[in-house]
Amino acid sequence: MHRFGIRGPLPGDEDLALVARELLRLDPWSFWSAELDDRADAAFAVVGRTGAFAVGVCALEGYLIADGRRRSSGRGMAVAPSRREAGPGTSG
């Protein structure tokens, strides 16, 4: 099952279905999403006009708070960084 750096309960089928349903709301002419297999660190890949994104799913309640390189859930639980991060002006 996908961990994506999350410490806590594993996401269940309902969690994956909720994210999949939200991804369907993306503009189909600008974004394409695919569910990844269990060997991947993320649950979904989204490719669009603005770049490619890995989408991780977790069973924690709340939202992600990103403060520099530290991340936590809305409930204050730490979220470990992914193995590889890239952003504007970085290679990778």
PDB file with one MODEL, atoms N, CA, C and O in Angstrom:
MODEL        1
ATOM      1  N   MET A   1       0.857  -1.190   0.000  1.00  0.00           N
ATOM      2  CA  MET A   1       0.000   0.000   0.000  1.00  0.00           C
ATOM      3  C   MET A   1       0.887   1.233   0.000  1.00  0.00           C
ATOM      4  O   MET A   1       2.017   1.179   0.485  1.00  0.00           O
ATOM      5  N   HIS A   2       0.413   2.300  -0.516  1.00  0.00           N
ATOM      6  CA  HIS A   2       1.159   3.545  -0.652  1.00  0.00           C
ATOM      7  C   HIS A   2       1.390   4.202   0.708  1.00  0.00           C
ATOM      8  O   HIS A   2       0.453   4.375   1.487  1.00  0.00           O
ATOM      9  N   ARG A   3       2.636   4.566   0.987  1.00  0.00           N
ATOM     10  CA  ARG A   3       2.943   5.244   2.247  1.00  0.00           C
ATOM     11  C   ARG A   3       3.195   6.723   2.022  1.00  0.00           C
ATOM     12  O   ARG A   3       2.726   7.548   2.807  1.00  0.00           O
ATOM     13  N   PHE A   4       3.919   7.081   0.980  1.00  0.00           N
ATOM     14  CA  PHE A   4       4.212   8.471   0.606  1.00  0.00           C
ATOM     15  C   PHE A   4       4.732   9.297   1.781  1.00  0.00           C
ATOM     16  O   PHE A   4       4.404  10.476   1.913  1.00  0.00           O
ATOM     17  N   GLY A   5       5.547   8.669   2.635  1.00  0.00           N
ATOM     18  CA  GLY A   5       6.155   9.397   3.739  1.00  0.00           C
ATOM     19  C   GLY A   5       5.229   9.681   4.904  1.00  0.00           C
ATOM     20  O   GLY A   5       5.584  10.466   5.784  1.00  0.00           O
ATOM     21  N   ILE A   6       4.061   9.075   4.941  1.00  0.00           N
ATOM     22  CA  ILE A   6       3.081   9.356   5.988  1.00  0.00           C
ATOM     23  C   ILE A   6       3.254   8.353   7.119  1.00  0.00           C
ATOM     24  O   ILE A   6       3.277   7.143   6.892  1.00  0.00           O
ATOM     25  N   ARG A   7       3.373   8.856   8.317  1.00  0.00           N
ATOM     26  CA  ARG A   7       3.368   7.989   9.497  1.00  0.00           C
ATOM     27  C   ARG A   7       1.934   7.965  10.020  1.00  0.00           C
ATOM     28  O   ARG A   7       1.353   9.016  10.291  1.00  0.00           O
ATOM     29  N   GLY A   8       1.381   6.809  10.156  1.00  0.00           N
ATOM     30  CA  GLY A   8       0.005   6.720  10.617  1.00  0.00           C
ATOM     31  C   GLY A   8      -0.717   5.604   9.890  1.00  0.00           C
ATOM     32  O   GLY A   8      -0.079   4.749   9.276  1.00  0.00           O
ATOM     33  N   PRO A   9      -2.026   5.601   9.951  1.00  0.00           N
ATOM     34  CA  PRO A   9      -2.791   4.512   9.341  1.00  0.00           C
ATOM     35  C   PRO A   9      -2.668   4.512   7.821  1.00  0.00           C
ATOM     36  O   PRO A   9      -2.570   5.564   7.188  1.00  0.00           O
ATOM     37  N   LEU A  10      -2.674   3.307   7.250  1.00  0.00           N
ATOM     38  CA  LEU A  10      -2.635   3.177   5.795  1.00  0.00           C
ATOM     39  C   LEU A  10      -3.960   3.641   5.193  1.00  0.00           C
ATOM     40  O   LEU A  10      -5.014   3.478   5.807  1.00  0.00           O
ATOM     41  N   PRO A  11      -3.906   4.215   3.997  1.00  0.00           N
ATOM     42  CA  PRO A  11      -5.158   4.607   3.347  1.00  0.00           C
ATOM     43  C   PRO A  11      -5.934   3.366   2.920  1.00  0.00           C
ATOM     44  O   PRO A  11      -5.357   2.362   2.504  1.00  0.00           O
ATOM     45  N   GLY A  12      -7.233   3.460   3.032  1.00  0.00           N
ATOM     46  CA  GLY A  12      -8.087   2.354   2.613  1.00  0.00           C
ATOM     47  C   GLY A  12      -8.691   2.629   1.249  1.00  0.00           C
ATOM     48  O   GLY A  12      -8.413   3.657   0.632  1.00  0.00           O
ATOM     49  N   ASP A  13      -9.506   1.716   0.789  1.00  0.00           N
ATOM     50  CA  ASP A  13     -10.162   1.869  -0.514  1.00  0.00           C
ATOM     51  C   ASP A  13     -11.023   3.121  -0.562  1.00  0.00           C
ATOM     52  O   ASP A  13     -11.103   3.777  -1.600  1.00  0.00           O
ATOM     53  N   GLU A  14     -11.672   3.463   0.556  1.00  0.00           N
ATOM     54  CA  GLU A  14     -12.517   4.660   0.592  1.00  0.00           C
ATOM     55  C   GLU A  14     -11.678   5.927   0.420  1.00  0.00           C
ATOM     56  O   GLU A  14     -12.096   6.860  -0.266  1.00  0.00           O
ATOM     57  N   ASP A  15     -10.496   5.962   1.042  1.00  0.00           N
ATOM     58  CA  ASP A  15      -9.613   7.121   0.907  1.00  0.00           C
ATOM     59  C   ASP A  15      -9.167   7.290  -0.550  1.00  0.00           C
ATOM     60  O   ASP A  15      -9.171   8.401  -1.080  1.00  0.00           O
ATOM     61  N   LEU A  16      -8.787   6.188  -1.188  1.00  0.00           N
ATOM     62  CA  LEU A  16      -8.367   6.235  -2.587  1.00  0.00           C
ATOM     63  C   LEU A  16      -9.520   6.673  -3.492  1.00  0.00           C
ATOM     64  O   LEU A  16      -9.317   7.445  -4.429  1.00  0.00           O
ATOM     65  N   ALA A  17     -10.729   6.179  -3.210  1.00  0.00           N
ATOM     66  CA  ALA A  17     -11.898   6.538  -4.018  1.00  0.00           C
ATOM     67  C   ALA A  17     -12.223   8.028  -3.892  1.00  0.00           C
ATOM     68  O   ALA A  17     -12.604   8.668  -4.871  1.00  0.00           O
ATOM     69  N   LEU A  18     -12.072   8.575  -2.684  1.00  0.00           N
ATOM     70  CA  LEU A  18     -12.341  10.009  -2.494  1.00  0.00           C
ATOM     71  C   LEU A  18     -11.378  10.869  -3.314  1.00  0.00           C
ATOM     72  O   LEU A  18     -11.791  11.845  -3.940  1.00  0.00           O
ATOM     73  N   VAL A  19     -10.102  10.506  -3.308  1.00  0.00           N
ATOM     74  CA  VAL A  19      -9.119  11.268  -4.089  1.00  0.00           C
ATOM     75  C   VAL A  19      -9.372  11.075  -5.578  1.00  0.00           C
ATOM     76  O   VAL A  19      -9.311  12.040  -6.339  1.00  0.00           O
ATOM     77  N   ALA A  20      -9.654   9.853  -6.006  1.00  0.00           N
ATOM     78  CA  ALA A  20      -9.922   9.590  -7.429  1.00  0.00           C
ATOM     79  C   ALA A  20     -11.111  10.416  -7.911  1.00  0.00           C
ATOM     80  O   ALA A  20     -11.090  10.947  -9.021  1.00  0.00           O
ATOM     81  N   ARG A  21     -12.136  10.525  -7.087  1.00  0.00           N
ATOM     82  CA  ARG A  21     -13.319  11.308  -7.463  1.00  0.00           C
ATOM     83  C   ARG A  21     -12.963  12.790  -7.620  1.00  0.00           C
ATOM     84  O   ARG A  21     -13.454  13.449  -8.536  1.00  0.00           O
ATOM     85  N   GLU A  22     -12.110  13.316  -6.731  1.00  0.00           N
ATOM     86  CA  GLU A  22     -11.693  14.716  -6.840  1.00  0.00           C
ATOM     87  C   GLU A  22     -10.831  14.952  -8.076  1.00  0.00           C
ATOM     88  O   GLU A  22     -10.925  16.005  -8.707  1.00  0.00           O
ATOM     89  N   LEU A  23      -9.997  13.984  -8.423  1.00  0.00           N
ATOM     90  CA  LEU A  23      -9.157  14.133  -9.616  1.00  0.00           C
ATOM     91  C   LEU A  23     -10.001  14.184 -10.886  1.00  0.00           C
ATOM     92  O   LEU A  23      -9.591  14.786 -11.878  1.00  0.00           O
ATOM     93  N   LEU A  24     -11.177  13.556 -10.864  1.00  0.00           N
ATOM     94  CA  LEU A  24     -12.075  13.610 -12.026  1.00  0.00           C
ATOM     95  C   LEU A  24     -12.610  15.020 -12.277  1.00  0.00           C
ATOM     96  O   LEU A  24     -13.092  15.318 -13.370  1.00  0.00           O
ATOM     97  N   ARG A  25     -12.527  15.880 -11.273  1.00  0.00           N
ATOM     98  CA  ARG A  25     -13.012  17.249 -11.415  1.00  0.00           C
ATOM     99  C   ARG A  25     -12.022  18.149 -12.169  1.00  0.00           C
ATOM    100  O   ARG A  25     -12.373  19.260 -12.566  1.00  0.00           O
ATOM    101  N   LEU A  26     -10.793  17.669 -12.365  1.00  0.00           N
ATOM    102  CA  LEU A  26      -9.813  18.458 -13.120  1.00  0.00           C
ATOM    103  C   LEU A  26     -10.263  18.591 -14.567  1.00  0.00           C
ATOM    104  O   LEU A  26     -10.945  17.709 -15.090  1.00  0.00           O
ATOM    105  N   ASP A  27      -9.891  19.670 -15.206  1.00  0.00           N
ATOM    106  CA  ASP A  27     -10.222  19.897 -16.612  1.00  0.00           C
ATOM    107  C   ASP A  27      -9.623  18.770 -17.458  1.00  0.00           C
ATOM    108  O   ASP A  27      -8.403  18.618 -17.503  1.00  0.00           O
ATOM    109  N   PRO A  28     -10.472  17.973 -18.134  1.00  0.00           N
ATOM    110  CA  PRO A  28      -9.960  16.817 -18.878  1.00  0.00           C
ATOM    111  C   PRO A  28      -9.117  17.193 -20.102  1.00  0.00           C
ATOM    112  O   PRO A  28      -8.415  16.340 -20.646  1.00  0.00           O
ATOM    113  N   TRP A  29      -9.174  18.434 -20.536  1.00  0.00           N
ATOM    114  CA  TRP A  29      -8.366  18.865 -21.681  1.00  0.00           C
ATOM    115  C   TRP A  29      -6.999  19.383 -21.238  1.00  0.00           C
ATOM    116  O   TRP A  29      -6.113  19.584 -22.069  1.00  0.00           O
ATOM    117  N   SER A  30      -6.826  19.596 -19.951  1.00  0.00           N
ATOM    118  CA  SER A  30      -5.569  20.134 -19.441  1.00  0.00           C
ATOM    119  C   SER A  30      -4.819  19.180 -18.511  1.00  0.00           C
ATOM    120  O   SER A  30      -3.610  19.324 -18.334  1.00  0.00           O
ATOM    121  N   PHE A  31      -5.515  18.208 -17.915  1.00  0.00           N
ATOM    122  CA  PHE A  31      -4.885  17.309 -16.951  1.00  0.00           C
ATOM    123  C   PHE A  31      -5.309  15.874 -17.217  1.00  0.00           C
ATOM    124  O   PHE A  31      -6.457  15.603 -17.568  1.00  0.00           O
ATOM    125  N   TRP A  32      -4.365  14.963 -17.042  1.00  0.00           N
ATOM    126  CA  TRP A  32      -4.628  13.550 -17.189  1.00  0.00           C
ATOM    127  C   TRP A  32      -4.098  12.856 -15.948  1.00  0.00           C
ATOM    128  O   TRP A  32      -2.967  13.100 -15.527  1.00  0.00           O
ATOM    129  N   SER A  33      -4.916  11.989 -15.362  1.00  0.00           N
ATOM    130  CA  SER A  33      -4.476  11.298 -14.153  1.00  0.00           C
ATOM    131  C   SER A  33      -4.542   9.792 -14.370  1.00  0.00           C
ATOM    132  O   SER A  33      -5.339   9.289 -15.162  1.00  0.00           O
ATOM    133  N   ALA A  34      -3.677   9.090 -13.643  1.00  0.00           N
ATOM    134  CA  ALA A  34      -3.637   7.630 -13.715  1.00  0.00           C
ATOM    135  C   ALA A  34      -3.360   7.090 -12.322  1.00  0.00           C
ATOM    136  O   ALA A  34      -2.548   7.642 -11.579  1.00  0.00           O
ATOM    137  N   GLU A  35      -4.040   6.012 -11.978  1.00  0.00           N
ATOM    138  CA  GLU A  35      -3.762   5.355 -10.702  1.00  0.00           C
ATOM    139  C   GLU A  35      -2.507   4.512 -10.866  1.00  0.00           C
ATOM    140  O   GLU A  35      -2.359   3.800 -11.860  1.00  0.00           O
ATOM    141  N   LEU A  36      -1.610   4.590  -9.902  1.00  0.00           N
ATOM    142  CA  LEU A  36      -0.363   3.838  -9.943  1.00  0.00           C
ATOM    143  C   LEU A  36      -0.518   2.538  -9.175  1.00  0.00           C
ATOM    144  O   LEU A  36      -1.427   2.399  -8.356  1.00  0.00           O
ATOM    145  N   ASP A  37       0.363   1.590  -9.435  1.00  0.00           N
ATOM    146  CA  ASP A  37       0.268   0.308  -8.724  1.00  0.00           C
ATOM    147  C   ASP A  37       0.883   0.418  -7.331  1.00  0.00           C
ATOM    148  O   ASP A  37       1.455   1.447  -6.972  1.00  0.00           O
ATOM    149  N   ASP A  38       0.761  -0.635  -6.568  1.00  0.00           N
ATOM    150  CA  ASP A  38       1.190  -0.623  -5.163  1.00  0.00           C
ATOM    151  C   ASP A  38       2.695  -0.481  -4.977  1.00  0.00           C
ATOM    152  O   ASP A  38       3.145  -0.186  -3.870  1.00  0.00           O
ATOM    153  N   ARG A  39       3.479  -0.681  -6.022  1.00  0.00           N
ATOM    154  CA  ARG A  39       4.931  -0.554  -5.896  1.00  0.00           C
ATOM    155  C   ARG A  39       5.370   0.905  -5.871  1.00  0.00           C
ATOM    156  O   ARG A  39       6.489   1.202  -5.453  1.00  0.00           O
ATOM    157  N   ALA A  40       4.526   1.803  -6.303  1.00  0.00           N
ATOM    158  CA  ALA A  40       4.871   3.229  -6.356  1.00  0.00           C
ATOM    159  C   ALA A  40       4.689   3.865  -4.978  1.00  0.00           C
ATOM    160  O   ALA A  40       3.891   3.397  -4.166  1.00  0.00           O
ATOM    161  N   ASP A  41       5.437   4.934  -4.728  1.00  0.00           N
ATOM    162  CA  ASP A  41       5.289   5.664  -3.463  1.00  0.00           C
ATOM    163  C   ASP A  41       4.021   6.504  -3.447  1.00  0.00           C
ATOM    164  O   ASP A  41       3.528   6.849  -2.373  1.00  0.00           O
ATOM    165  N   ALA A  42       3.493   6.836  -4.595  1.00  0.00           N
ATOM    166  CA  ALA A  42       2.289   7.658  -4.688  1.00  0.00           C
ATOM    167  C   ALA A  42       1.132   6.807  -5.203  1.00  0.00           C
ATOM    168  O   ALA A  42       1.349   5.736  -5.771  1.00  0.00           O
ATOM    169  N   ALA A  43      -0.082   7.280  -5.008  1.00  0.00           N
ATOM    170  CA  ALA A  43      -1.265   6.547  -5.453  1.00  0.00           C
ATOM    171  C   ALA A  43      -1.668   6.926  -6.872  1.00  0.00           C
ATOM    172  O   ALA A  43      -2.174   6.090  -7.621  1.00  0.00           O
ATOM    173  N   PHE A  44      -1.444   8.194  -7.246  1.00  0.00           N
ATOM    174  CA  PHE A  44      -1.842   8.680  -8.556  1.00  0.00           C
ATOM    175  C   PHE A  44      -0.738   9.537  -9.150  1.00  0.00           C
ATOM    176  O   PHE A  44       0.058  10.142  -8.432  1.00  0.00           O
ATOM    177  N   ALA A  45      -0.707   9.575 -10.463  1.00  0.00           N
ATOM    178  CA  ALA A  45       0.149  10.511 -11.182  1.00  0.00           C
ATOM    179  C   ALA A  45      -0.776  11.422 -11.969  1.00  0.00           C
ATOM    180  O   ALA A  45      -1.731  10.957 -12.592  1.00  0.00           O
ATOM    181  N   VAL A  46      -0.499  12.708 -11.942  1.00  0.00           N
ATOM    182  CA  VAL A  46      -1.283  13.681 -12.698  1.00  0.00           C
ATOM    183  C   VAL A  46      -0.313  14.449 -13.584  1.00  0.00           C
ATOM    184  O   VAL A  46       0.664  15.024 -13.102  1.00  0.00           O
ATOM    185  N   VAL A  47      -0.587  14.453 -14.871  1.00  0.00           N
ATOM    186  CA  VAL A  47       0.236  15.182 -15.824  1.00  0.00           C
ATOM    187  C   VAL A  47      -0.645  16.242 -16.451  1.00  0.00           C
ATOM    188  O   VAL A  47      -1.757  15.959 -16.896  1.00  0.00           O
ATOM    189  N   GLY A  48      -0.141  17.463 -16.482  1.00  0.00           N
ATOM    190  CA  GLY A  48      -0.926  18.551 -17.036  1.00  0.00           C
ATOM    191  C   GLY A  48      -0.066  19.588 -17.706  1.00  0.00           C
ATOM    192  O   GLY A  48       1.146  19.422 -17.844  1.00  0.00           O
ATOM    193  N   ARG A  49      -0.700  20.650 -18.118  1.00  0.00           N
ATOM    194  CA  ARG A  49      -0.009  21.728 -18.818  1.00  0.00           C
ATOM    195  C   ARG A  49       1.005  22.429 -17.924  1.00  0.00           C
ATOM    196  O   ARG A  49       1.944  23.047 -18.425  1.00  0.00           O
ATOM    197  N   THR A  50       0.829  22.343 -16.605  1.00  0.00           N
ATOM    198  CA  THR A  50       1.731  23.026 -15.687  1.00  0.00           C
ATOM    199  C   THR A  50       2.790  22.108 -15.094  1.00  0.00           C
ATOM    200  O   THR A  50       3.615  22.565 -14.303  1.00  0.00           O
ATOM    201  N   GLY A  51       2.792  20.828 -15.453  1.00  0.00           N
ATOM    202  CA  GLY A  51       3.805  19.912 -14.952  1.00  0.00           C
ATOM    203  C   GLY A  51       3.228  18.557 -14.600  1.00  0.00           C
ATOM    204  O   GLY A  51       2.065  18.265 -14.877  1.00  0.00           O
ATOM    205  N   ALA A  52       4.062  17.738 -13.985  1.00  0.00           N
ATOM    206  CA  ALA A  52       3.665  16.402 -13.549  1.00  0.00           C
ATOM    207  C   ALA A  52       3.677  16.367 -12.026  1.00  0.00           C
ATOM    208  O   ALA A  52       4.544  16.966 -11.390  1.00  0.00           O
ATOM    209  N   PHE A  53       2.724  15.673 -11.456  1.00  0.00           N
ATOM    210  CA  PHE A  53       2.557  15.652 -10.006  1.00  0.00           C
ATOM    211  C   PHE A  53       2.318  14.233  -9.519  1.00  0.00           C
ATOM    212  O   PHE A  53       1.616  13.458 -10.170  1.00  0.00           O
ATOM    213  N   ALA A  54       2.901  13.890  -8.371  1.00  0.00           N
ATOM    214  CA  ALA A  54       2.614  12.633  -7.695  1.00  0.00           C
ATOM    215  C   ALA A  54       1.632  12.955  -6.575  1.00  0.00           C
ATOM    216  O   ALA A  54       1.850  13.882  -5.796  1.00  0.00           O
ATOM    217  N   VAL A  55       0.562  12.191  -6.500  1.00  0.00           N
ATOM    218  CA  VAL A  55      -0.476  12.436  -5.496  1.00  0.00           C
ATOM    219  C   VAL A  55      -0.476  11.270  -4.520  1.00  0.00           C
ATOM    220  O   VAL A  55      -0.758  10.130  -4.888  1.00  0.00           O
ATOM    221  N   GLY A  56      -0.155  11.578  -3.275  1.00  0.00           N
ATOM    222  CA  GLY A  56      -0.188  10.569  -2.225  1.00  0.00           C
ATOM    223  C   GLY A  56      -1.488  10.666  -1.455  1.00  0.00           C
ATOM    224  O   GLY A  56      -2.063  11.746  -1.320  1.00  0.00           O
ATOM    225  N   VAL A  57      -1.946   9.539  -0.954  1.00  0.00           N
ATOM    226  CA  VAL A  57      -3.197   9.482  -0.193  1.00  0.00           C
ATOM    227  C   VAL A  57      -2.873   8.955   1.195  1.00  0.00           C
ATOM    228  O   VAL A  57      -2.109   8.002   1.347  1.00  0.00           O
ATOM    229  N   CYS A  58      -3.460   9.582   2.202  1.00  0.00           N
ATOM    230  CA  CYS A  58      -3.276   9.075   3.557  1.00  0.00           C
ATOM    231  C   CYS A  58      -4.627   9.074   4.265  1.00  0.00           C
ATOM    232  O   CYS A  58      -5.585   9.709   3.825  1.00  0.00           O
ATOM    233  N   ALA A  59      -4.671   8.347   5.367  1.00  0.00           N
ATOM    234  CA  ALA A  59      -5.912   8.219   6.118  1.00  0.00           C
ATOM    235  C   ALA A  59      -6.009   9.239   7.245  1.00  0.00           C
ATOM    236  O   ALA A  59      -6.931   9.168   8.057  1.00  0.00           O
ATOM    237  N   LEU A  60      -5.082  10.182   7.310  1.00  0.00           N
ATOM    238  CA  LEU A  60      -5.120  11.200   8.353  1.00  0.00           C
ATOM    239  C   LEU A  60      -6.159  12.258   8.019  1.00  0.00           C
ATOM    240  O   LEU A  60      -6.352  12.596   6.851  1.00  0.00           O
ATOM    241  N   GLU A  61      -6.823  12.776   9.030  1.00  0.00           N
ATOM    242  CA  GLU A  61      -7.773  13.859   8.814  1.00  0.00           C
ATOM    243  C   GLU A  61      -7.028  15.179   8.773  1.00  0.00           C
ATOM    244  O   GLU A  61      -5.940  15.306   9.336  1.00  0.00           O
ATOM    245  N   GLY A  62      -7.609  16.148   8.112  1.00  0.00           N
ATOM    246  CA  GLY A  62      -7.003  17.473   8.058  1.00  0.00           C
ATOM    247  C   GLY A  62      -6.385  17.739   6.702  1.00  0.00           C
ATOM    248  O   GLY A  62      -6.668  17.043   5.727  1.00  0.00           O
ATOM    249  N   TYR A  63      -5.557  18.734   6.653  1.00  0.00           N
ATOM    250  CA  TYR A  63      -4.932  19.151   5.404  1.00  0.00           C
ATOM    251  C   TYR A  63      -3.434  19.256   5.629  1.00  0.00           C
ATOM    252  O   TYR A  63      -2.971  19.282   6.769  1.00  0.00           O
ATOM    253  N   LEU A  64      -2.680  19.317   4.543  1.00  0.00           N
ATOM    254  CA  LEU A  64      -1.231  19.376   4.623  1.00  0.00           C
ATOM    255  C   LEU A  64      -0.767  20.812   4.830  1.00  0.00           C
ATOM    256  O   LEU A  64      -1.202  21.724   4.127  1.00  0.00           O
ATOM    257  N   ILE A  65       0.119  21.003   5.801  1.00  0.00           N
ATOM    258  CA  ILE A  65       0.716  22.311   6.054  1.00  0.00           C
ATOM    259  C   ILE A  65       2.182  22.211   5.664  1.00  0.00           C
ATOM    260  O   ILE A  65       2.925  21.424   6.250  1.00  0.00           O
ATOM    261  N   ALA A  66       2.605  22.995   4.685  1.00  0.00           N
ATOM    262  CA  ALA A  66       4.000  23.002   4.248  1.00  0.00           C
ATOM    263  C   ALA A  66       4.645  24.298   4.717  1.00  0.00           C
ATOM    264  O   ALA A  66       4.236  25.388   4.319  1.00  0.00           O
ATOM    265  N   ASP A  67       5.657  24.166   5.567  1.00  0.00           N
ATOM    266  CA  ASP A  67       6.387  25.317   6.082  1.00  0.00           C
ATOM    267  C   ASP A  67       7.861  25.093   5.748  1.00  0.00           C
ATOM    268  O   ASP A  67       8.588  24.449   6.505  1.00  0.00           O
ATOM    269  N   GLY A  68       8.286  25.627   4.618  1.00  0.00           N
ATOM    270  CA  GLY A  68       9.644  25.349   4.168  1.00  0.00           C
ATOM    271  C   GLY A  68       9.759  23.883   3.803  1.00  0.00           C
ATOM    272  O   GLY A  68       8.991  23.390   2.976  1.00  0.00           O
ATOM    273  N   ARG A  69      10.695  23.184   4.399  1.00  0.00           N
ATOM    274  CA  ARG A  69      10.867  21.756   4.125  1.00  0.00           C
ATOM    275  C   ARG A  69      10.160  20.884   5.150  1.00  0.00           C
ATOM    276  O   ARG A  69      10.187  19.658   5.038  1.00  0.00           O
ATOM    277  N   ARG A  70       9.529  21.492   6.147  1.00  0.00           N
ATOM    278  CA  ARG A  70       8.772  20.732   7.147  1.00  0.00           C
ATOM    279  C   ARG A  70       7.310  20.673   6.719  1.00  0.00           C
ATOM    280  O   ARG A  70       6.743  21.660   6.250  1.00  0.00           O
ATOM    281  N   ARG A  71       6.717  19.501   6.888  1.00  0.00           N
ATOM    282  CA  ARG A  71       5.311  19.335   6.554  1.00  0.00           C
ATOM    283  C   ARG A  71       4.607  18.621   7.687  1.00  0.00           C
ATOM    284  O   ARG A  71       5.186  17.760   8.350  1.00  0.00           O
ATOM    285  N   SER A  72       3.350  18.984   7.904  1.00  0.00           N
ATOM    286  CA  SER A  72       2.542  18.305   8.913  1.00  0.00           C
ATOM    287  C   SER A  72       1.096  18.312   8.465  1.00  0.00           C
ATOM    288  O   SER A  72       0.696  19.095   7.603  1.00  0.00           O
ATOM    289  N   SER A  73       0.309  17.413   9.073  1.00  0.00           N
ATOM    290  CA  SER A  73      -1.118  17.384   8.762  1.00  0.00           C
ATOM    291  C   SER A  73      -1.805  18.493   9.544  1.00  0.00           C
ATOM    292  O   SER A  73      -1.217  19.075  10.455  1.00  0.00           O
ATOM    293  N   GLY A  74      -3.035  18.779   9.189  1.00  0.00           N
ATOM    294  CA  GLY A  74      -3.806  19.780   9.908  1.00  0.00           C
ATOM    295  C   GLY A  74      -3.995  19.423  11.369  1.00  0.00           C
ATOM    296  O   GLY A  74      -4.330  20.289  12.177  1.00  0.00           O
ATOM    297  N   ARG A  75      -3.789  18.178  11.718  1.00  0.00           N
ATOM    298  CA  ARG A  75      -3.905  17.721  13.112  1.00  0.00           C
ATOM    299  C   ARG A  75      -2.556  17.733  13.830  1.00  0.00           C
ATOM    300  O   ARG A  75      -2.467  17.319  14.986  1.00  0.00           O
ATOM    301  N   GLY A  76      -1.494  18.208  13.146  1.00  0.00           N
ATOM    302  CA  GLY A  76      -0.191  18.336  13.775  1.00  0.00           C
ATOM    303  C   GLY A  76       0.725  17.141  13.647  1.00  0.00           C
ATOM    304  O   GLY A  76       1.824  17.162  14.200  1.00  0.00           O
ATOM    305  N   MET A  77       0.316  16.091  12.935  1.00  0.00           N
ATOM    306  CA  MET A  77       1.174  14.915  12.770  1.00  0.00           C
ATOM    307  C   MET A  77       2.210  15.189  11.684  1.00  0.00           C
ATOM    308  O   MET A  77       1.860  15.661  10.603  1.00  0.00           O
ATOM    309  N   ALA A  78       3.490  14.897  11.961  1.00  0.00           N
ATOM    310  CA  ALA A  78       4.575  15.147  11.016  1.00  0.00           C
ATOM    311  C   ALA A  78       4.436  14.266   9.783  1.00  0.00           C
ATOM    312  O   ALA A  78       4.041  13.103   9.874  1.00  0.00           O
ATOM    313  N   VAL A  79       4.765  14.837   8.636  1.00  0.00           N
ATOM    314  CA  VAL A  79       4.777  14.116   7.369  1.00  0.00           C
ATOM    315  C   VAL A  79       6.208  14.149   6.869  1.00  0.00           C
ATOM    316  O   VAL A  79       6.769  15.221   6.642  1.00  0.00           O
ATOM    317  N   ALA A  80       6.801  12.972   6.697  1.00  0.00           N
ATOM    318  CA  ALA A  80       8.193  12.884   6.253  1.00  0.00           C
ATOM    319  C   ALA A  80       8.306  13.347   4.800  1.00  0.00           C
ATOM    320  O   ALA A  80       7.367  13.174   4.024  1.00  0.00           O
ATOM    321  N   PRO A  81       9.443  13.932   4.427  1.00  0.00           N
ATOM    322  CA  PRO A  81       9.624  14.357   3.034  1.00  0.00           C
ATOM    323  C   PRO A  81       9.675  13.158   2.108  1.00  0.00           C
ATOM    324  O   PRO A  81      10.082  12.070   2.513  1.00  0.00           O
ATOM    325  N   SER A  82       9.261  13.357   0.863  1.00  0.00           N
ATOM    326  CA  SER A  82       9.366  12.286  -0.118  1.00  0.00           C
ATOM    327  C   SER A  82      10.837  12.068  -0.444  1.00  0.00           C
ATOM    328  O   SER A  82      11.675  12.911  -0.122  1.00  0.00           O
ATOM    329  N   ARG A  83      11.152  10.969  -1.068  1.00  0.00           N
ATOM    330  CA  ARG A  83      12.550  10.653  -1.344  1.00  0.00           C
ATOM    331  C   ARG A  83      13.195  11.653  -2.281  1.00  0.00           C
ATOM    332  O   ARG A  83      14.399  11.897  -2.194  1.00  0.00           O
ATOM    333  N   ARG A  84      12.415  12.235  -3.174  1.00  0.00           N
ATOM    334  CA  ARG A  84      12.982  13.158  -4.136  1.00  0.00           C
ATOM    335  C   ARG A  84      11.990  14.286  -4.361  1.00  0.00           C
ATOM    336  O   ARG A  84      10.822  14.039  -4.661  1.00  0.00           O
ATOM    337  N   GLU A  85      12.439  15.494  -4.222  1.00  0.00           N
ATOM    338  CA  GLU A  85      11.589  16.651  -4.427  1.00  0.00           C
ATOM    339  C   GLU A  85      12.221  17.550  -5.459  1.00  0.00           C
ATOM    340  O   GLU A  85      13.440  17.717  -5.462  1.00  0.00           O
ATOM    341  N   ALA A  86      11.441  18.125  -6.321  1.00  0.00           N
ATOM    342  CA  ALA A  86      11.949  19.069  -7.308  1.00  0.00           C
ATOM    343  C   ALA A  86      10.951  20.200  -7.429  1.00  0.00           C
ATOM    344  O   ALA A  86       9.744  19.993  -7.307  1.00  0.00           O
ATOM    345  N   GLY A  87      11.439  21.354  -7.659  1.00  0.00           N
ATOM    346  CA  GLY A  87      10.570  22.510  -7.823  1.00  0.00           C
ATOM    347  C   GLY A  87      11.198  23.479  -8.795  1.00  0.00           C
ATOM    348  O   GLY A  87      12.221  23.171  -9.406  1.00  0.00           O
ATOM    349  N   PRO A  88      10.605  24.640  -8.948  1.00  0.00           N
ATOM    350  CA  PRO A  88      11.154  25.628  -9.873  1.00  0.00           C
ATOM    351  C   PRO A  88      12.599  25.942  -9.538  1.00  0.00           C
ATOM    352  O   PRO A  88      12.936  26.204  -8.383  1.00  0.00           O
ATOM    353  N   GLY A  89      13.447  25.915 -10.547  1.00  0.00           N
ATOM    354  CA  GLY A  89      14.847  26.260 -10.359  1.00  0.00           C
ATOM    355  C   GLY A  89      15.717  25.139  -9.822  1.00  0.00           C
ATOM    356  O   GLY A  89      16.895  25.350  -9.535  1.00  0.00           O
ATOM    357  N   THR A  90      15.138  23.928  -9.680  1.00  0.00           N
ATOM    358  CA  THR A  90      15.938  22.800  -9.220  1.00  0.00           C
ATOM    359  C   THR A  90      15.962  21.746 -10.306  1.00  0.00           C
ATOM    360  O   THR A  90      15.082  21.724 -11.167  1.00  0.00           O
ATOM    361  N   SER A  91      16.935  20.891 -10.281  1.00  0.00           N
ATOM    362  CA  SER A  91      16.960  19.804 -11.226  1.00  0.00           C
ATOM    363  C   SER A  91      16.527  18.543 -10.521  1.00  0.00           C
ATOM    364  O   SER A  91      16.755  18.390  -9.321  1.00  0.00           O
ATOM    365  N   GLY A  92      15.918  17.657 -11.235  1.00  0.00           N
ATOM    366  CA  GLY A  92      15.540  16.384 -10.622  1.00  0.00           C
ATOM    367  C   GLY A  92      14.160  16.090 -10.871  1.00  0.00           C
ATOM    368  O   GLY A  92      13.660  15.055 -10.431  1.00  0.00           O
TER     369      GLY A  92
ENDMDL
END
